[in-house]
Amino acid sequence: MSLGEGIAKCVTLTSLDLDLSDNSIGKIGAKYLGEGIAKCVTLSSLKLNLFNNTIGENGAKYLGEGIAKCVTLTSLKLSLNRNTIGENGAKYLGEEIAKCGTLTSLDLDLSDNSIGKIGAKYLGEGIAMCVTLSSLNLVLYGNSIGENGAKYLGEGIAKCGTLTSLDLNLSDNSISENGAKYLGEGIAKCVTLTSLNLYLIENNIGKNGDRILK
C-alpha cells in the first residue's frame, strides 16, 4: 500500500501535516498523494512540504486537483520550492487554488521553480478568487517573474478584500521600479490589512520604487 492509499482511508481527518522533503518523489508520487488527499473530504487544515522533490508541472497538477476536492479546507500550507514546476505547474496550482472557496489562510512557497511572469499571472488570478482569505503568505523567491509578474500578483492581491495579514517574498525576481509600483498599487487596495511583511531583496527597484512602496 502506498502512502497516498493509506491517507485515503483516513476518512475522518480534519488536519493533516505531511513533510516529505528531499525524497525523490517525482510526478508519480505526487499523483498518488493527490489522489489520497482528495479522499479526505473533511479536512480543514493541510500542511504539505515537498521541498526538493522534482515533481514537475504534472506533479503540481495532480496535487492541485487533489487539494481542490477538499471542499471544507480553511487553512492550506503548501511548500513546493525547488520542484521544477515551471509556468505550467504554477498555472495548474492557480486554477485549482481558485476552487478552494472556503480558504481563510494560504501559505504557498514556490521558490526556485522558474514560474516566470506567466506563472505569476495564473497565481495572481487564482489568489483573486479566494475571496474569504484573511491571511496570505506567498514566497516566490528566485522565479524571474519580472515587472509584469509583479503587476499580475498585485492585481490578484488587490481583489482579496478580506485580507488582514500579508507576507510577500519576491526577492531575486528582477521586478525593477515598475514592478514595485504595481505591487504598491495592489497592496494599497487591501484596506483591511493590519500586518504586512514585504521582502524585495535583489530586485533593483531603485529609490523611486522604494518611495512608491512607502
Rosetta blueprint (number, residue, H / E / L):
1 M L
2 S L
3 L H
4 G H
5 E H
6 G H
7 I H
8 A H
9 K L
10 C L
11 V L
12 T L
13 L L
14 T L
15 S E
16 L E
17 D E
18 L E
19 D E
20 L L
21 S L
22 D L
23 N L
24 S L
25 I L
26 G H
27 K H
28 I H
29 G H
30 A H
31 K H
32 Y H
33 L H
34 G H
35 E H
36 G H
37 I H
38 A H
39 K L
40 C L
41 V L
42 T L
43 L L
44 S L
45 S E
46 L E
47 K E
48 L E
49 N E
50 L L
51 F L
52 N L
53 N L
54 T L
55 I L
56 G H
57 E H
58 N H
59 G H
60 A H
61 K H
62 Y H
63 L H
64 G H
65 E H
66 G H
67 I H
68 A H
69 K L
70 C L
71 V L
72 T L
73 L L
74 T L
75 S E
76 L E
77 K E
78 L E
79 S E
80 L L
81 N L
82 R L
83 N L
84 T L
85 I L
86 G H
87 E H
88 N H
89 G H
90 A H
91 K H
92 Y H
93 L H
94 G H
95 E H
96 E H
97 I H
98 A L
99 K L
100 C L
101 G L
102 T L
103 L L
104 T L
105 S E
106 L E
107 D E
108 L E
109 D E
110 L L
111 S L
112 D L
113 N L
114 S L
115 I L
116 G H
117 K H
118 I H
119 G H
120 A H
121 K H
122 Y H
123 L H
124 G H
125 E H
126 G H
127 I H
128 A H
129 M L
130 C L
131 V L
132 T L
133 L L
134 S L
135 S E
136 L E
137 N E
138 L E
139 V E
140 L L
141 Y L
142 G L
143 N L
144 S L
145 I L
146 G H
147 E H
148 N H
149 G H
150 A H
151 K H
152 Y H
153 L H
154 G H
155 E H
156 G H
157 I H
158 A H
159 K L
160 C L
161 G L
162 T L
163 L L
164 T L
165 S E
166 L E
167 D E
168 L E
169 N E
170 L L
171 S L
172 D L
173 N L
174 S L
175 I L
176 S H
177 E H
178 N H
179 G H
180 A H
181 K H
182 Y H
183 L H
184 G H
185 E H
186 G H
187 I H
188 A H
189 K L
190 C L
191 V L
192 T L
193 L L
194 T L
195 S E
196 L E
197 N E
198 L E
199 Y E
200 L L
201 I L
202 E L
203 N L
204 N L
205 I L
206 G H
207 K H
208 N H
209 G H
210 D H
211 R H
212 I H
213 L H
214 K L
